[in-house]
Amino acid sequence: MAELMNKTLKRTDLENRLAYPTHSLWAFPQLSEGQTSILFDARDTLGKVWNLKLSTRTQGQYQQPVITGEWLSLVQEKGLGVGDRIVLTREVYEDDEVSYEIRTERKILNVWAPVQ
């Protein structure tokens, strides 16, 4: 299992879109083949599937990839706030099937606790 991102959330992540690290774009090879966005499903710790969209911007000042789709719905349902953490992992199985898992953790007194 590969960890694609482990990020402490900022206000922009919670109100607009989740910034995705450029160094983890390797996990979505279609983006290196000229596509500017890709839809993918990520399962949370309760088994709920979230439909997410990873996009790279081709114009403008900020080129950082971002995650949208049901991201803001996930934020709302989990009650995430500034300082909470998101962990996105990728698993490749023997038959080359790929799955993604998204884990949320709430910051409580400088310690992160899983959010169900």
N, C-alpha and C positions, 0 to 999 in steps of 0.2 A: 504494500500500500504506500503510495507516494503522497506526501503532504504538499498541496499546491499553494495554499496560503494559510497563514495563521496571523490574523490581524486584529488589533485593538481598534474598535470602531470610533469614527469621528462623526461630527454632526452631518457633514456632507454625505457620508455613507448611509446615514439613517433617513435623510430627508430627500435624497435624489437618486443616487446610484452607488453601488459598491465598487470602489477602485480595486482593480485586479493587478497583481504584480506582473510586470513584463517578463521577468525571468521564468515565469511558469507557463508562458504561452506554448511551450513544447507539448503540453498535455492536450492541445487542440490543434493537431497538424493541419486541419483544413484552413486555418487562418494564415498559415505560412504559404498556402497554395493560392493565395489571392482573394479568398473570401474575407469580408470585413466583419461578419458576425456569424455566430453559430448558436443554435438552440441546444440545450442539454437539460437533463433531469438530474436532480440531486435529492437523495433520500435523507431525511433527518433521523434523529435517534429514536423517534416514535414510529418510523416507517412511512411517514407522509412524504409524498413526492412533490417537489417544487419545480416548476417549469421556469428555467432561467435562460437568459440570453447574454452571451459574452460578445462584446463588440469592440473593435479597434477603430479609432477615429483616423480618418485619412486627411482631414483638414483641421485647421484651427491651431490655437496655441497649445492645447493640452492633448497629447498623443496617448496618454495612459489608457489601457484597456479598462472597460467597465462592465459590471454585471447589472442587468436590469431584469425584465420579465416579472416574475412574481416576487422579486427581492423585497420590495416595500411591503407586500402582504406578509411575508415571512417576518420582517422587522416588527410589524404591528402585532401579529399573532403571538410572537414570542415575547413581546414587550421589551425589546432591546433598547438600550440607551448608550449614550456616550461612555466609553471606557469598557463596555462589554466586548466580548471577543467572538470571532467567527473562525472556524477551521474547516477548510475544504480539502477533501482527500480524493484520490483517484485509485481505483483498483482495476487491474487487468487480469482476467481469468485465463485458464488454459486454452479456451476456445477463442481467445482474442476479444471476448466481450468486455466492454469497459463500463464501469459504474462509478458514480460520484456520490460522496456522502458529505453532508453539511452538518456541522455541529456548532451549537451556540452555547456560550458560557457567559454568565452574568458575573460582573465584578462586585464582590461583597467584601468590604474591609481589606482591599488589596489582595484578595484571593478569588480565583475564578471558579464558579460552581456551574455544573451543567444545567442548561435550561431545557426542560421537556417541552 
